[in-house]
Amino acid sequence: MTTAWVLQKIEVKDYKKALLLAFFGSVFVALFARVQLPFVPVPLTGQTLGVLLVGGLLGARLGALSLSLYLMEGALGLPVFARGGGVAYLLGPTGGYLFAFPLAAFLAGYLVERGAARRFLPALLAMLTAAFSVFLLGVPWLGLYLGADLGRALALGFYPFVPGEVLKAALAALILYRGYR
């Protein structure tokens, strides 16, 4: 899948503008990565809020492209993740969460494109769905990385994050809902 194909599917007439929006979306998420509480082995960051907003504001395809660009920036060693950058970082305990970001942005954008932001409750459900999709890849990855069973992986990489994710999803839903109005 090439960038040109993605942009054609987005039906963007100005590719430069779309790529610029995708780049600024990746920078936006990188800034939110700096807001963090140092949990171990997975920090609690503002990244998910950034991912939800980028997906909701840019739409499904451009949001996913933006988060794919974010991952590429990190893989190249740019310090865009919560604790740095580089391929080794992507292969570490938080790699699964990071690789799920394009999916979460796509889901957020897809649901907003279909009208979820018109009312607060559907916006909240959409953002919760997108936010918790990150755990579908993140928790099993963490379990494999640590050599832990699912119960331990959930205890380290899911349960402590539920309140924060609900709060971030609610904030994203409120911002998107207010923006829609």
C-alpha positions as CSV (number, residue, x, y, z in Angstrom):
1,M,0.0,0.0,0.0
2,T,1.5,3.3,-1.1
3,T,1.0,6.8,0.2
4,A,-0.5,7.8,-3.1
5,W,-3.0,5.0,-3.0
6,V,-4.1,6.0,0.5
7,L,-4.4,9.6,-0.5
8,Q,-6.5,8.6,-3.6
9,K,-8.8,6.6,-1.3
10,I,-9.2,9.6,0.9
11,E,-10.2,11.6,-2.1
12,V,-7.8,14.4,-1.4
13,K,-7.2,16.7,-4.3
14,D,-4.2,18.4,-2.6
15,Y,-1.7,15.7,-1.7
16,K,0.7,18.2,-0.2
17,K,-1.9,19.5,2.2
18,A,-2.9,15.9,3.2
19,L,0.7,14.9,3.8
20,L,1.2,18.1,5.8
21,L,-1.9,17.3,7.9
22,A,-0.6,13.7,8.4
23,F,2.8,15.1,9.5
24,F,1.3,17.5,12.0
25,G,-1.0,14.8,13.3
26,S,2.1,12.7,14.1
27,V,3.8,15.7,15.8
28,F,0.6,16.2,17.8
29,V,0.7,12.6,19.1
30,A,4.5,13.0,19.8
31,L,3.7,16.0,22.0
32,F,1.0,14.0,23.9
33,A,3.6,11.3,24.5
34,R,5.5,13.7,26.7
35,V,2.5,13.9,29.1
36,Q,3.1,10.8,31.2
37,L,3.0,9.0,34.5
38,P,6.0,6.6,34.8
39,F,4.4,3.2,35.3
40,V,6.5,0.1,34.6
41,P,6.7,-1.6,32.1
42,V,4.2,0.5,30.3
43,P,3.9,4.3,31.0
44,L,0.5,6.0,31.2
45,T,0.7,8.7,28.6
46,G,-1.4,11.2,26.7
47,Q,-0.7,9.4,23.4
48,T,-4.1,7.7,23.2
49,L,-5.9,11.1,23.5
50,G,-3.7,12.4,20.7
51,V,-4.5,9.3,18.6
52,L,-8.2,9.6,19.2
53,L,-8.2,13.3,18.2
54,V,-6.0,12.8,15.2
55,G,-8.3,10.0,14.0
56,G,-11.5,11.9,14.8
57,L,-10.3,15.2,13.2
58,L,-8.4,13.8,10.1
59,G,-10.8,10.9,9.3
60,A,-10.1,7.2,9.1
61,R,-7.6,6.9,6.3
62,L,-5.7,10.1,6.9
63,G,-5.6,9.5,10.7
64,A,-4.2,6.0,10.1
65,L,-1.7,7.4,7.7
66,S,-0.7,10.0,10.3
67,L,-0.1,7.4,13.0
68,S,1.8,5.2,10.5
69,L,4.1,8.1,9.9
70,Y,4.4,8.5,13.6
71,L,5.6,4.9,13.9
72,M,8.1,5.4,11.0
73,E,9.5,8.6,12.7
74,G,10.0,6.6,15.9
75,A,11.5,3.6,14.0
76,L,14.0,6.1,12.5
77,G,15.1,7.0,16.0
78,L,13.3,10.3,16.4
79,P,12.3,10.6,20.1
80,V,8.6,10.7,19.4
81,F,7.6,7.9,21.9
82,A,7.1,8.3,25.6
83,R,10.7,7.2,26.4
84,G,12.6,7.8,23.2
85,G,12.6,6.2,19.7
86,G,14.2,3.5,17.6
87,V,13.4,0.1,16.3
88,A,14.4,-1.5,19.7
89,Y,11.8,0.7,21.4
90,L,9.1,-0.6,18.9
91,L,10.2,-4.2,19.7
92,G,10.0,-3.6,23.5
93,P,7.1,-4.0,26.0
94,T,5.1,-1.1,24.5
95,G,5.5,-2.1,20.9
96,G,2.1,-3.8,20.6
97,Y,0.3,-0.6,21.9
98,L,2.3,1.5,19.5
99,F,1.5,-0.7,16.5
100,A,-2.2,-0.5,17.3
101,F,-2.2,3.3,17.1
102,P,-3.0,3.4,13.3
103,L,-5.9,1.0,13.9
104,A,-7.2,3.1,16.8
105,A,-7.0,6.3,14.7
106,F,-8.7,4.6,11.8
107,L,-11.6,3.4,14.1
108,A,-12.0,6.8,15.7
109,G,-12.1,8.5,12.2
110,Y,-14.4,5.9,10.7
111,L,-16.9,6.2,13.5
112,V,-16.8,10.0,13.5
113,E,-17.2,10.0,9.7
114,R,-20.4,8.0,10.2
115,G,-21.9,10.6,12.5
116,A,-20.7,9.5,16.0
117,A,-19.7,13.1,16.9
118,R,-23.2,14.5,16.3
119,R,-24.2,13.5,19.9
120,F,-22.1,13.1,23.0
121,L,-23.0,9.5,23.9
122,P,-22.2,8.0,20.5
123,A,-19.0,10.0,20.4
124,L,-18.1,8.6,23.8
125,L,-18.8,5.0,22.7
126,A,-16.8,5.6,19.5
127,M,-13.8,6.9,21.4
128,L,-14.0,4.1,24.0
129,T,-14.0,1.6,21.2
130,A,-11.0,3.2,19.5
131,A,-9.1,3.6,22.7
132,F,-9.6,0.1,23.9
133,S,-8.7,-1.3,20.5
134,V,-5.1,-0.4,21.4
135,F,-5.2,-3.1,24.2
136,L,-6.1,-5.8,21.7
137,L,-2.6,-5.9,20.4
138,G,-0.8,-4.2,23.3
139,V,-1.7,-6.7,26.1
140,P,-0.8,-9.9,24.2
141,W,2.4,-8.3,23.0
142,L,3.3,-7.3,26.5
143,G,2.5,-10.9,27.7
144,L,4.8,-12.4,25.1
145,Y,7.5,-9.9,25.8
146,L,7.5,-10.6,29.5
147,G,6.8,-14.3,29.1
148,A,3.7,-13.9,31.3
149,D,0.3,-15.4,31.1
150,L,-2.7,-13.4,30.1
151,G,-3.7,-12.7,33.7
152,R,-0.3,-11.1,34.5
153,A,-0.3,-9.2,31.2
154,L,-3.8,-7.8,32.0
155,A,-2.6,-6.9,35.5
156,L,0.4,-5.0,34.2
157,G,-0.9,-3.7,30.9
158,F,-4.6,-3.2,31.1
159,Y,-6.3,-2.9,34.5
160,P,-4.1,0.1,35.7
161,F,-4.9,2.0,32.5
162,V,-8.7,1.6,32.4
163,P,-9.6,4.8,34.4
164,G,-7.1,6.9,32.3
165,E,-8.4,5.5,29.0
166,V,-12.0,6.2,30.0
167,L,-11.0,9.8,30.9
168,K,-9.1,10.3,27.7
169,A,-11.9,8.8,25.6
170,A,-14.4,11.1,27.4
171,L,-12.3,14.2,26.8
172,A,-11.8,13.3,23.1
173,A,-15.5,12.7,22.7
174,L,-16.3,16.0,24.3
175,I,-13.8,17.9,22.1
176,L,-15.1,16.2,18.9
177,Y,-18.8,16.6,19.9
178,R,-18.3,20.3,20.7
179,G,-16.3,20.8,17.5
180,Y,-19.1,19.2,15.5
181,R,-21.7,21.5,17.1
